[in-house]
Amino acid sequence: MPRGPKVSSWHEELSVVAAGQAVTIVAAESAQFYPWPNITYVPVEDAAPIRWALVWRTAAETPHVRAFIEAARTPPGCS
């Protein structure tokens, strides 16, 4: 199976899929948040759930980045 075109952003990925140039695997939430014309989301029933993680360049860490990380680590209502 040939690989699809290289992309460098989520928008580009959706664009090549919508153009029929590629298929991709995404989290189930994508169907809810990114309903694009010409894209059909098909559940992969036997796949493990996707786990999310935050990533950032350590050289670019700022007080805003650290505050966001702390907010993400603390469940709502548990300050």
SVG drawing of the C-alpha trace seen along z (x, -y; Angstrom):
<svg xmlns="http://www.w3.org/2000/svg" viewBox="-20 -33 36 39">
<polyline fill="none" stroke="black" stroke-width="0.4" points="0.0,0.0 1.6,-3.3 1.9,-6.0 -0.2,-9.2 1.2,-12.7 3.3,-14.1 1.5,-16.7 2.6,-19.0 -0.6,-20.1 -4.0,-18.7 -5.7,-20.9 -3.5,-19.5 -4.2,-16.0 -8.0,-16.5 -7.6,-18.2 -5.7,-15.3 -8.2,-12.8 -11.2,-14.9 -9.5,-15.0 -9.3,-11.2 -5.5,-11.1 -5.1,-9.4 -6.7,-7.7 -5.7,-8.2 -6.5,-6.9 -7.7,-9.6 -9.3,-9.7 -13.1,-9.1 -13.6,-12.7 -12.4,-13.9 -15.8,-13.1 -17.5,-15.4 -15.1,-18.3 -14.1,-18.1 -17.1,-17.2 -15.6,-17.8 -17.4,-17.4 -16.2,-14.3 -14.8,-12.7 -16.4,-9.6 -15.3,-8.5 -15.4,-4.8 -14.9,-3.4 -12.1,-0.8 -13.9,1.4 -11.0,3.6 -8.4,0.9 -7.2,-0.3 -8.4,-3.7 -6.1,-6.6 -4.4,-8.3 -3.6,-12.0 -0.5,-13.8 0.7,-17.3 4.1,-18.0 6.1,-21.2 9.6,-22.3 11.5,-22.6 13.5,-25.5 10.3,-27.5 8.7,-26.8 7.1,-29.9 5.0,-30.7 1.9,-30.4 2.9,-27.0 3.6,-25.9 0.2,-27.3 -1.6,-25.4 0.2,-22.2 -0.8,-22.6 -4.4,-23.2 -4.4,-20.1 -3.0,-18.0 -5.6,-19.2 -9.1,-17.8 -11.9,-20.3 -13.1,-21.1 -9.9,-19.7 -7.8,-22.8"/>
</svg>
